[in-house]
Amino acid sequence: MFPQHTSKKLQDLEEYLESADYVNKSVARLTGAVQIPTQSFDDMGPIGEDKRWDIFYELEAYLEKTYPLVHSTFQKDVVNTHGLIFTWEGTDSSLKPTLLMAHQDVVPVPDSTVDAWTYPPFGGDFDGKYVWGRGSFDCKDQLTAILDAMEGLVDADFQPKRTIVLSFGFDEEISGRAGAGHLAPYLLNKYGKDSMAAIVDEGAPITEAWGSTFATPGVAEKGYVDVEIIVRMPGGHSSIPPQHNGIGVMSELISLLEAHPNEPRLYDSNPYLAFLQCGAEHSPDFPSKLRKLLSKRTSSTMTTSTGPRSCKAPDKLAHEASKLSPYIKYLMTTSQAVDLISGGAKVNALPERTTATVNHRINVGETPSLAKSKLAHLAATIAHKYHLTLHAYPPSNTSETENSITLHASATELEPSPVTLTDLDDSPYAVLSGTTRALYGSGVVMAPGIMTGNTDTRYYWDLSRHVFRYAPGWDEEDEEGGLGSIHTVNERRSVRAHVKGTRFWVGLVRNLDERSVE
């Protein structure tokens, strides 16, 4: 899908984005953003009190200096001190706006890992192929590529009919409550419910599978809930220990939980089912056993061609697909992971209070309540064994009691997202698909994707029925970087992929501008 309305300046822009001059400029812009260490920490205090937030002023100033045309053309609004909204008013107010997203923050770099980096984590070094550093991919790649695209469109005298809104949060890596949690309500108050034609945020990449290349924009993401477990048992001197203390009981509960992992289950609402169907149709190396199991599915939720499937019966298709990789498995499985544990204060004192936190990512088609109920059932088994009282999800103001197990669900509990429709002609998904194939060729297969984690879009669901999580920049020669480098040592981004991303954003904005998608 190529834009039909053009001009000499827009043609010049297309040529410029493929030039060495633009590569050099885009590298410099991304490098400069990476060099500003906008780390967000789990224990961040209130904005205005915790000085670690102040680094975002530096990034805001850098963006203003680096993108002068965006700042002179778009209306800029600052929300909750560091949230940034840029609005380019279209000429046709009857058209719903396009909303593009990224986040300004990055995950922290532990001091203990700095020496393991090939280049300094905030150096923004360019080795001729990659820009290296924390945030070079997640998410300053998308942040600067979107702004590069907008700067180029302004310079080319493009005048949108459809209003363009950019929304940049600043704490996505710590759940987004201060950033997107304020930006989305601001936009909802300004524009109203279902007011955006499409929302595109960071997300799923273009990948290889079964001998084919797939672009898989995330049209859904899993739900979320953390559950804190608190074991209260008598303390005392460690020289006279009981047969079981709080740490031992907590360990047994954790072992019981890990002995009962959730089963893979591929509900009809899960986009990965449609991905498998695309694979079966287009990929020469699609596994024959998967193809056979897939052919037995019908359109009725959780059924096979031979009749309804019991929720207690194994989902054979999901189990077979899960063998492809752990990542694939958790596209259709509620995950459970004990990520935090604490207990005891002194080596010669028995622990009186032991805590652990279990993180769950909820499968599409299931709910956080199912995960909480399962954990409560397992905790009840342990509580009964050790004559402890179980308090499963009491009100937050309830006091803990001695000789007890208490479960608390986090305030960040989240249902799986609504699923964006992908089977409509002239839909935003069709435009997204057409723009991708125009850039990379018809050999790229478009298929619905799903996110195992959560993005800032969790706060934006009321703004549009068409929400996508997508990493459109792709370098087919990049075998070392990619998503495998984010959140870890040696994060890096292929400049070829970064430049392709900019070209995608230019094409998407122009294509959406020409079509009456709503």
Legacy VTK file of the C-alpha trace (Angstrom):
# vtk DataFile Version 3.0
C-alpha trace
ASCII
DATASET POLYDATA
POINTS 518 float
0.000 0.000 0.000
1.608 3.214 -1.201
0.346 6.765 -0.599
-1.457 8.123 -3.618
-1.143 11.838 -2.897
2.382 13.078 -3.322
4.481 16.114 -4.169
8.024 16.895 -5.183
8.983 17.502 -1.552
7.417 14.240 -0.377
9.278 12.370 -3.106
12.463 14.094 -2.007
11.747 12.995 1.573
11.430 9.352 0.467
14.790 9.572 -1.291
16.415 11.355 1.639
15.353 8.648 4.097
17.330 6.137 2.016
20.440 8.308 1.827
23.728 8.138 3.720
23.097 11.685 4.951
19.937 10.569 6.753
21.631 7.490 8.184
24.282 9.734 9.738
21.686 12.143 11.099
19.479 9.386 12.495
22.482 7.780 14.197
23.389 11.104 15.791
19.832 11.659 17.027
19.487 8.164 18.497
22.967 8.314 20.005
22.216 11.601 21.717
19.022 10.189 23.239
20.803 7.054 24.491
23.451 9.198 26.187
20.804 10.628 28.526
20.308 7.926 31.212
16.570 8.154 31.795
16.454 5.136 34.076
13.249 4.341 35.956
13.656 2.404 39.198
11.080 0.303 41.020
11.489 2.383 44.170
11.049 5.803 42.559
9.566 8.335 44.976
7.096 11.098 44.086
7.929 13.407 41.193
9.394 16.615 42.589
10.792 14.807 45.624
12.874 12.019 44.105
15.714 13.691 42.170
16.085 10.676 39.896
13.119 11.971 37.892
14.999 15.157 36.999
16.975 13.487 34.193
13.802 13.601 32.105
14.089 17.392 31.925
17.366 16.829 30.100
15.775 14.488 27.566
12.893 16.910 27.013
15.374 19.698 26.301
17.320 17.423 23.962
14.193 16.580 21.962
13.298 20.271 21.673
16.769 21.065 20.329
16.910 18.051 18.008
13.432 18.360 16.485
12.808 22.087 15.980
10.177 21.650 13.249
8.102 19.295 15.393
8.214 21.783 18.236
7.281 24.732 16.029
4.429 22.884 14.256
2.903 20.534 16.831
1.192 21.734 19.988
3.167 20.414 22.938
1.438 19.572 26.223
3.270 18.394 29.332
1.294 16.050 31.587
2.359 15.205 35.137
5.704 16.992 34.739
7.402 14.622 32.277
4.679 13.114 30.087
4.801 14.600 26.576
1.944 14.972 24.108
2.487 16.481 20.662
-0.517 17.298 18.462
-0.479 18.178 14.764
-3.979 19.363 13.953
-5.460 17.943 10.767
-7.564 19.877 8.302
-10.582 17.544 8.637
-11.926 17.465 12.174
-14.429 14.739 11.244
-11.594 12.207 10.956
-10.392 10.394 14.049
-6.757 11.126 14.956
-3.827 8.753 14.619
-2.038 8.134 17.937
1.617 7.026 17.944
3.374 6.072 21.183
6.769 5.394 22.710
8.287 5.781 26.173
11.202 7.888 27.319
12.463 5.740 30.195
14.803 2.755 30.161
15.449 -0.126 32.529
18.332 0.538 34.936
21.857 -0.732 34.342
23.134 -2.410 37.539
26.609 -1.209 38.505
27.713 -4.829 38.735
27.123 -5.359 34.998
28.830 -2.261 33.562
32.136 -4.046 32.928
30.345 -6.736 30.936
29.229 -4.261 28.252
31.192 -4.117 24.991
30.627 -0.354 24.956
29.595 1.895 27.869
25.861 1.411 28.510
25.107 5.110 28.072
27.776 5.878 25.490
25.546 5.579 22.444
28.465 4.169 20.457
28.023 3.384 16.757
30.171 0.607 15.288
29.006 0.980 11.698
26.064 -1.401 12.125
24.601 -0.959 15.603
23.977 1.861 18.023
24.893 0.402 21.432
23.505 1.320 24.828
20.594 1.073 27.203
17.476 2.278 25.416
18.987 2.019 21.936
16.203 -0.449 21.182
13.761 -0.150 24.084
12.424 2.391 23.467
14.458 5.333 22.168
14.653 3.617 18.799
10.900 4.070 18.359
10.844 7.438 20.117
13.390 9.011 17.764
12.155 7.186 14.649
8.652 8.616 15.144
10.050 12.102 15.712
12.395 11.736 12.703
9.367 10.869 10.586
7.358 13.833 11.856
10.303 16.224 11.391
10.642 15.009 7.805
6.944 15.358 7.037
6.845 18.909 8.368
9.915 19.790 6.298
8.220 18.302 3.211
5.208 20.611 3.719
2.905 17.666 4.394
-0.416 18.829 5.773
-2.397 16.048 7.435
-6.131 15.781 7.068
-6.216 13.436 10.064
-4.868 14.891 13.319
-1.660 13.230 14.498
-1.083 12.759 18.237
2.188 11.603 19.781
2.134 10.395 23.390
5.397 9.656 25.206
5.295 8.236 28.731
8.237 8.185 31.110
7.815 5.205 33.454
6.660 2.334 31.251
9.355 0.083 32.690
7.803 0.416 36.157
4.164 -0.052 35.096
3.463 3.400 33.675
1.261 4.772 36.428
2.857 8.231 36.542
3.291 8.529 32.768
0.727 6.720 30.633
-1.542 6.507 33.676
-1.949 10.301 33.390
-1.487 10.763 29.633
-4.332 8.434 28.659
-6.944 10.105 30.911
-5.782 13.492 29.581
-6.441 12.348 26.005
-9.695 10.642 26.977
-10.934 13.869 28.552
-9.917 15.869 25.470
-11.139 13.556 22.708
-13.560 11.081 24.303
-14.030 7.334 24.203
-13.134 5.460 20.988
-11.844 8.724 19.563
-8.648 7.462 17.902
-8.598 5.792 14.491
-5.616 3.700 15.543
-3.043 3.494 18.333
0.433 2.111 17.627
2.924 1.546 20.448
6.106 -0.489 20.859
5.688 -4.205 20.490
6.157 -7.345 18.439
8.842 -7.497 15.733
9.175 -8.966 12.270
10.516 -12.509 12.605
11.365 -15.682 10.706
9.405 -18.919 11.206
8.947 -22.137 9.233
10.743 -20.777 6.189
8.674 -17.578 6.021
8.979 -14.004 7.257
6.148 -12.796 9.494
5.222 -9.300 10.604
3.217 -9.780 13.785
1.820 -6.560 15.241
0.477 -7.311 18.692
-3.311 -7.063 18.638
-3.650 -8.238 22.238
-1.563 -8.575 25.362
-1.795 -10.820 28.377
-3.222 -9.799 31.716
-1.254 -9.313 34.907
-1.403 -9.849 38.631
1.195 -9.980 41.398
0.323 -11.855 44.588
2.294 -11.293 47.768
2.458 -14.267 50.141
3.088 -13.551 53.826
3.911 -16.364 56.242
3.744 -15.432 59.955
5.205 -17.976 62.394
6.764 -17.740 65.874
10.301 -16.423 66.195
12.850 -17.363 68.794
16.502 -18.283 69.120
17.902 -20.307 66.240
19.621 -22.682 68.693
16.203 -24.142 69.536
14.510 -24.359 66.148
11.104 -25.898 65.493
10.818 -28.660 62.922
9.510 -26.080 60.408
9.953 -22.317 60.467
8.512 -19.609 58.268
11.187 -19.850 55.580
10.750 -23.615 55.369
6.979 -23.330 55.075
7.308 -20.628 52.425
9.755 -22.836 50.522
7.305 -25.713 50.576
4.526 -23.506 49.254
6.771 -22.226 46.455
7.794 -25.783 45.581
4.123 -26.793 45.485
3.345 -23.900 43.170
6.203 -24.795 40.829
5.068 -28.438 40.835
1.703 -27.273 39.462
2.414 -25.048 36.448
-0.491 -23.829 34.355
-1.286 -25.835 31.259
-1.055 -24.294 27.770
-4.523 -23.511 26.448
-5.179 -21.859 23.102
-8.532 -20.106 23.206
-10.165 -19.003 19.972
-9.787 -15.388 21.066
-6.003 -15.736 21.289
-4.324 -14.151 18.228
-1.708 -16.905 18.205
-4.349 -19.246 16.779
-4.682 -16.966 13.752
-0.893 -16.840 13.520
-0.766 -20.640 13.345
-3.414 -20.596 10.650
-1.336 -18.116 8.633
1.703 -20.314 9.117
-0.134 -23.396 7.909
-1.279 -21.548 4.808
1.925 -19.734 3.838
4.930 -21.541 5.318
6.590 -24.442 3.495
8.165 -25.834 6.667
5.069 -25.703 8.876
5.118 -28.822 11.119
2.847 -31.578 9.850
1.595 -32.554 13.320
0.617 -28.965 14.073
-1.130 -28.749 10.716
-3.137 -31.896 11.501
-4.166 -30.685 14.965
-5.008 -27.249 13.576
-7.322 -28.791 10.976
-9.400 -30.284 13.787
-10.260 -26.911 15.256
-13.660 -25.379 14.564
-14.768 -21.788 15.019
-16.522 -22.541 18.305
-14.579 -21.532 21.355
-12.341 -24.287 22.691
-13.753 -27.071 20.527
-12.372 -29.617 18.113
-14.061 -31.129 15.100
-15.099 -34.072 17.265
-16.938 -32.018 19.876
-16.473 -29.773 22.924
-13.227 -29.983 24.834
-13.383 -30.188 28.604
-11.511 -27.403 30.321
-9.796 -30.122 32.344
-8.676 -32.032 29.259
-5.286 -31.156 27.746
-5.357 -28.829 24.761
-3.397 -30.976 22.301
-2.866 -28.153 19.812
-1.547 -25.824 22.512
0.733 -28.511 23.937
2.182 -29.312 20.532
2.710 -25.637 19.657
4.364 -25.097 23.041
7.131 -27.487 22.048
8.390 -24.868 19.586
9.971 -22.794 22.386
9.323 -21.530 25.927
8.462 -18.142 24.419
5.754 -19.707 22.237
4.458 -21.696 25.194
3.809 -18.558 27.194
1.860 -16.922 24.383
-0.919 -19.338 25.395
-0.165 -20.103 29.038
-0.678 -18.160 32.247
2.832 -17.843 33.617
3.697 -17.886 37.315
7.094 -16.881 38.639
8.292 -16.231 42.183
10.428 -13.129 41.659
10.861 -11.712 45.164
11.495 -13.374 48.528
12.492 -12.079 51.931
12.676 -13.511 55.416
14.688 -13.242 58.593
16.609 -10.351 60.095
19.502 -12.002 61.923
21.444 -15.241 61.651
20.585 -16.395 65.164
16.918 -15.355 65.145
14.102 -17.400 63.668
12.082 -15.520 61.008
8.755 -14.214 62.249
7.631 -12.840 58.895
8.562 -14.313 55.501
7.316 -12.832 52.227
7.397 -13.804 48.580
5.805 -12.287 45.476
4.436 -14.329 42.589
4.142 -12.618 39.206
1.447 -13.900 36.833
0.931 -13.007 33.163
-2.631 -14.024 32.370
-3.450 -15.988 29.233
-5.892 -14.471 26.742
-9.179 -16.224 27.468
-8.522 -16.467 31.219
-8.689 -14.029 34.145
-6.528 -12.946 37.093
-9.161 -14.414 39.418
-8.326 -17.910 38.148
-4.648 -17.446 39.020
-5.526 -16.061 42.446
-7.913 -18.923 43.174
-5.323 -21.511 42.229
-2.723 -19.942 44.526
-5.252 -19.743 47.353
-6.049 -23.453 46.914
-2.366 -24.398 47.133
-1.825 -22.097 50.112
-4.786 -23.719 51.867
-3.082 -27.093 51.543
0.052 -25.815 53.252
-1.898 -23.861 55.875
-3.857 -26.980 56.819
-0.692 -29.072 57.026
0.994 -26.678 59.469
-2.125 -25.565 61.385
-1.968 -22.015 60.083
-4.873 -19.682 59.375
-5.252 -18.689 55.706
-6.305 -15.116 54.865
-6.899 -15.152 51.107
-7.114 -11.605 49.727
-8.517 -9.786 52.773
-9.283 -6.050 52.653
-6.125 -3.967 52.498
-6.654 -2.521 55.974
-6.814 -5.986 57.605
-4.081 -6.634 60.164
-1.890 -9.724 59.877
-2.243 -12.400 62.536
0.258 -14.772 64.078
0.490 -18.322 62.721
-1.025 -17.451 59.375
-0.587 -17.278 55.619
-1.919 -14.128 53.987
-2.328 -13.479 50.255
-2.537 -9.945 48.825
-3.147 -9.152 45.143
-1.411 -6.101 43.724
-3.168 -2.893 42.769
-1.761 -3.352 39.242
-4.062 -6.305 38.523
-5.053 -6.274 34.863
-7.375 -8.354 32.706
-6.075 -9.464 29.287
-6.571 -6.706 26.754
-9.389 -6.503 24.229
-8.382 -8.123 20.936
-8.138 -5.835 17.925
-10.016 -7.156 14.886
-7.856 -8.095 11.913
-10.360 -9.473 9.395
-11.856 -6.228 8.128
-11.121 -4.591 4.783
-10.090 -0.938 4.958
-9.420 -1.318 8.671
-6.408 0.174 10.468
-4.936 -3.348 10.516
-5.219 -3.474 6.728
-3.404 -0.140 6.465
-0.733 -1.307 8.902
-0.313 -4.468 6.844
-0.215 -2.666 3.527
2.351 -0.174 4.777
4.565 -2.986 6.038
4.419 -4.937 2.785
5.089 -1.803 0.735
8.304 -1.340 2.713
9.526 -4.941 2.877
7.856 -6.632 -0.074
4.958 -9.010 -0.595
7.028 -11.904 0.725
6.387 -10.713 4.265
3.343 -12.463 5.716
1.146 -10.365 7.986
-0.253 -12.246 10.967
-1.785 -11.191 14.308
0.627 -11.147 17.223
0.314 -11.203 20.993
2.475 -9.695 23.726
3.554 -11.760 26.731
4.308 -8.561 28.658
2.382 -5.330 29.034
2.964 -1.995 27.335
1.688 1.488 28.086
-1.331 0.683 25.902
-2.946 -0.885 28.983
-4.079 2.639 29.887
-5.369 3.523 26.390
-7.950 0.806 25.722
-10.891 3.218 25.983
-9.414 5.482 23.304
-9.626 3.049 20.379
-10.801 -0.374 19.258
-7.693 -0.591 17.077
-4.618 -0.910 19.282
-1.346 -2.301 17.947
1.965 -3.103 19.628
4.553 -3.185 16.869
8.265 -2.846 16.170
8.172 -2.065 12.441
11.914 -1.574 11.909
13.529 -4.744 10.525
17.003 -5.677 9.373
16.948 -9.088 7.708
20.735 -9.306 8.167
20.597 -8.680 11.906
21.233 -12.022 13.563
22.838 -10.744 16.760
20.778 -7.820 18.017
17.016 -7.649 17.987
14.694 -8.268 20.903
17.225 -10.602 22.494
19.353 -7.627 23.494
16.768 -5.559 25.365
16.755 -5.396 29.172
20.202 -6.974 29.293
23.913 -6.381 28.749
24.891 -5.081 25.290
21.511 -3.751 24.235
21.872 -2.479 20.685
19.832 -1.526 17.631
20.646 -2.107 13.993
20.740 1.259 12.249
19.337 -0.351 9.112
16.291 -1.443 11.144
16.057 1.984 12.781
15.983 3.760 9.426
13.382 1.309 8.099
11.305 2.174 11.140
11.344 5.857 10.243
10.259 5.061 6.698
7.418 2.950 8.092
6.090 5.779 10.285
6.122 8.187 7.331
4.228 5.677 5.184
1.728 4.781 7.899
0.800 8.392 8.644
0.306 9.146 4.951
-1.678 5.969 4.265
-3.977 6.472 7.256
-4.456 10.062 6.131
-5.841 8.904 2.774
-8.258 6.270 4.024
-11.554 6.582 5.830
-10.754 4.127 8.616
-12.715 4.693 11.795
LINES 1 519
518 0 1 2 3 4 5 6 7 8 9 10 11 12 13 14 15 16 17 18 19 20 21 22 23 24 25 26 27 28 29 30 31 32 33 34 35 36 37 38 39 40 41 42 43 44 45 46 47 48 49 50 51 52 53 54 55 56 57 58 59 60 61 62 63 64 65 66 67 68 69 70 71 72 73 74 75 76 77 78 79 80 81 82 83 84 85 86 87 88 89 90 91 92 93 94 95 96 97 98 99 100 101 102 103 104 105 106 107 108 109 110 111 112 113 114 115 116 117 118 119 120 121 122 123 124 125 126 127 128 129 130 131 132 133 134 135 136 137 138 139 140 141 142 143 144 145 146 147 148 149 150 151 152 153 154 155 156 157 158 159 160 161 162 163 164 165 166 167 168 169 170 171 172 173 174 175 176 177 178 179 180 181 182 183 184 185 186 187 188 189 190 191 192 193 194 195 196 197 198 199 200 201 202 203 204 205 206 207 208 209 210 211 212 213 214 215 216 217 218 219 220 221 222 223 224 225 226 227 228 229 230 231 232 233 234 235 236 237 238 239 240 241 242 243 244 245 246 247 248 249 250 251 252 253 254 255 256 257 258 259 260 261 262 263 264 265 266 267 268 269 270 271 272 273 274 275 276 277 278 279 280 281 282 283 284 285 286 287 288 289 290 291 292 293 294 295 296 297 298 299 300 301 302 303 304 305 306 307 308 309 310 311 312 313 314 315 316 317 318 319 320 321 322 323 324 325 326 327 328 329 330 331 332 333 334 335 336 337 338 339 340 341 342 343 344 345 346 347 348 349 350 351 352 353 354 355 356 357 358 359 360 361 362 363 364 365 366 367 368 369 370 371 372 373 374 375 376 377 378 379 380 381 382 383 384 385 386 387 388 389 390 391 392 393 394 395 396 397 398 399 400 401 402 403 404 405 406 407 408 409 410 411 412 413 414 415 416 417 418 419 420 421 422 423 424 425 426 427 428 429 430 431 432 433 434 435 436 437 438 439 440 441 442 443 444 445 446 447 448 449 450 451 452 453 454 455 456 457 458 459 460 461 462 463 464 465 466 467 468 469 470 471 472 473 474 475 476 477 478 479 480 481 482 483 484 485 486 487 488 489 490 491 492 493 494 495 496 497 498 499 500 501 502 503 504 505 506 507 508 509 510 511 512 513 514 515 516 517
